[in-house]
């Protein structure tokens, strides 16, 4: 089951399918972070969408740039707090909690 839609203007993702970590291992660091955050993947062949949300589920507009072995984003302009980096591929979903300080 997966729900993807708008709730009060906020994009929400709910699902039970985690990205297949045995085939595609994802890691995120540093965590906590003050500015740059990296997502590393052993296999970038999947069509991957990366979204950042705050604790309320509100989408935060940041760019994740593709690098040789994953993706990176600069969070330095965000307020300190807890955010979620959501990886979406087809019907699969993986979320990382990130502390920005």
C-alpha positions in Angstrom: 0.0 0.0 0.0 1.2 3.5 -0.9 -0.5 6.8 -0.6 1.0 9.8 -2.4 -1.0 13.0 -2.5 -1.7 16.5 -1.2 -2.9 17.1 2.3 -3.5 20.8 3.1 -0.9 21.7 0.4 1.7 19.4 1.9 3.0 16.4 -0.1 2.9 13.3 2.1 4.3 9.8 1.4 3.1 6.7 3.3 4.1 3.2 2.3 5.2 -0.2 3.5 7.7 -0.9 0.7 11.3 0.0 1.7 13.9 0.4 -1.0 15.6 -3.0 -1.5 18.6 -2.4 0.7 20.2 -5.7 -0.3 20.4 -4.6 -3.9 20.8 -0.8 -3.3 22.4 0.2 -0.1 21.8 3.8 0.8 23.5 5.8 3.6 23.3 9.4 4.7 25.9 11.4 6.5 27.0 13.4 8.3 24.2 13.3 10.8 23.8 15.6 12.6 25.0 18.3 10.1 25.5 22.0 9.9 25.5 22.3 6.1 26.2 19.6 3.5 24.5 16.2 3.7 25.4 13.3 1.4 23.5 10.3 0.3 25.7 7.5 -0.9 24.4 4.6 -3.0 26.2 1.4 -4.2 23.9 1.3 -7.2 22.4 4.4 -8.8 20.5 2.6 -11.5 17.1 3.2 -10.0 15.0 6.2 -11.0 15.2 8.0 -7.6 13.3 11.0 -6.3 14.7 12.7 -3.2 12.4 15.0 -1.1 13.1 16.9 2.1 10.3 17.5 4.6 10.1 19.0 8.1 8.5 17.4 11.1 5.1 18.5 10.1 5.5 16.9 6.7 5.9 20.2 4.8 8.1 19.9 1.7 11.3 21.9 1.8 12.6 23.2 -1.5 16.3 22.1 -1.6 18.4 20.7 -4.5 20.1 17.3 -4.3 22.9 17.4 -6.8 24.1 14.1 -8.3 27.8 13.3 -7.5 29.9 10.3 -8.6 28.7 7.9 -5.9 25.4 9.5 -4.7 23.9 12.9 -4.1 24.6 16.0 -2.0 22.6 18.9 -0.7 23.5 22.1 1.2 21.2 22.6 4.2 23.1 25.6 5.6 20.2 28.0 4.9 17.6 25.9 6.7 16.6 26.6 10.3 18.1 24.3 12.9 15.8 21.3 13.5 14.8 17.8 12.5 14.1 17.0 8.8 13.4 13.9 6.8 15.2 13.0 3.6 12.8 10.8 1.7 14.0 8.5 -1.1 11.2 7.4 -3.5 11.6 4.9 -6.4 8.4 3.5 -7.9 6.4 2.0 -5.1 9.4 1.9 -2.8 10.2 4.4 0.0 13.1 5.0 2.4 13.3 7.8 4.9 16.3 9.2 6.9 15.9 11.5 9.9 18.4 14.3 9.8 19.3 16.8 12.6 20.4 20.2 11.3 22.2 22.4 13.9 
